Amino acid sequence: MRRRDLLAGAGATVGWRSWRGSTRPLAQAKPANIVLMTWGGLYGDSVRDGVDSIFEKETGVKVVQDRGSSPVERVTKLKVNLADQPFDCVMLHDGLWPLAVRQGVVEKIDKESPRLTHLQEVFPQFVHDHWIANVFSASGSPTTRSW
């Protein structure tokens, strides 16, 4: 298993546990599909295989991935479609979420929502006002030892 696949799977698990709460019956009608704006390539494939397919099997709701743009272009796409937003879930890197917030293209998360039944299981440093981190990796510098 490659490191990238492992990280994507770990992030997908966190994201799935948060999404999973949305499978409870709510007053709102069940949609035929949800649209996920994400990266393509191996990452999109990992999300499709490790998250989307499970979500579809458990809910009967098809996940449609929109892979057609870079992260910065995604923010623009959200702004252009603001009046009639086709996207249900958006994946950006941490550096672009503040831009998306300033552009007014993402809603504040209702942390008390009954749809987010697993949010308390997510590390608090990953839960922000407008987004929840779903992929993380350790970073640091090597330690030099002198003998």
N, C-alpha and C positions, 0 to 999 in steps of 0.2 A: 504494500500500500504506500502510495506517495504521500508526503507530508501535506500537500495541498488537498488531497482527497480526505485525509484525516481531519484537517481543519474545517473543510466544508461540511463534513459529516457532523462534527462537533457543533458547528454553528447551526446546522439544520436541526439538530436535536433541540437546542435551546429555542429556536424559532418555532419548531413543531410543537413543543410543550406549551408555548404561549398560544399558538393557533388552535391547539387541540381543544381549548376551552370553548372555542366558537362552535363546536359540534353540538352543543346543548341546544335544545329547542328554544327558539325565541319567537317573539311576536312577528318579526320580519319574515317574509317568505324566503325560502331557500333559493338562492340563485342557481342558474344552470352552470355558471362558471365564475371564477374569479381570475383577475388578470394580475400577474406578478411581473413587475418591471425589475429585471435582473441582468447580471452578466451572462454572456454566452460561454461557449467553449466547455472546458472540463468542469468549471464551477457550475454553470447552468445545468450540465448533465448530472452532476452530483446532487443538486437540489431536486431536479426532476425525479431521479431514481430513489433518493433517500427521504424526500419530504413530500413532493407533489403526489407521487403514486400512492403513498400511504394515506394522505389526506383524501384523495379521490376515492380510494377503496372504502374508507371509513365514513365518508359523508355523501358520496355520490355526486359531489361538486367537482367539475373538471377545472384543473389549474392550467391557464394559458400563460406561457412565458413570453414576455416582450423583451427580446434580447437585442434590439436593433439600435442601441445608442451607447455612447460613452457616459460615464457618470455625470459630467457637466451637461451633456446634451439631455440627460434624463430630467434634470431640473428645468431646463428650457421646455421640454415636452410637457412637463406637469403644468408649467405656467401657461403655455399655449392652450392647453385643454382645461383650464381652470373652470370654465362655465359648464363643461360637460365631461367630468373626469372619468376616463375609462379604466383607471388603474385602482386596484384594491390594496396592493401592497407594493412598496418600493424598497429596493436595496441600493444603498449608496455607501460610500466609505465615510468614516467619521468626519473627515475634513470638509465634506460637502453638506452635511446636515445643517450647519449654521446658515449656509447660503440658502438652502431650501426653506428654512424658517424665515429668514429675512425676505425672501421672495413671496412668502405667504402661500406656499404650495403644499404644505403639510399641516395637518391638524394636530392640536395638542392631544396627547393620549389621556383618556379617562382611566386613571389607574384603579378606580373603583368599579369599573365595568364588570358585569357578571360574565362577559365573554373572555376576560383575561384571568381565568381561574388559576393558572399556574404562574402568574407574574411574581408572586411571593417567593417562588423557587429560583428566580433569576438573581444573580449577584447584584446588589444595589448599584454598584458603580457602572453597570451596563444599562441601567434604566434611566433614560433622560426624559425631559418633558415632551419631546416630539418624536423620539425614536428609542428603540431597544436594540442594543448591539446583538448581532447574531453570529458573528465570527470574531474570534480574538486569537492573538498569538503572543507568545512571550518574546520580548526583545531586550537586549542589553549589550554590554560590551564584555569582551573576554577579559578575564583577570590575568594579569601578568605576575608570575611568581619569580622571585629572585632567590636562588639557593645559595 
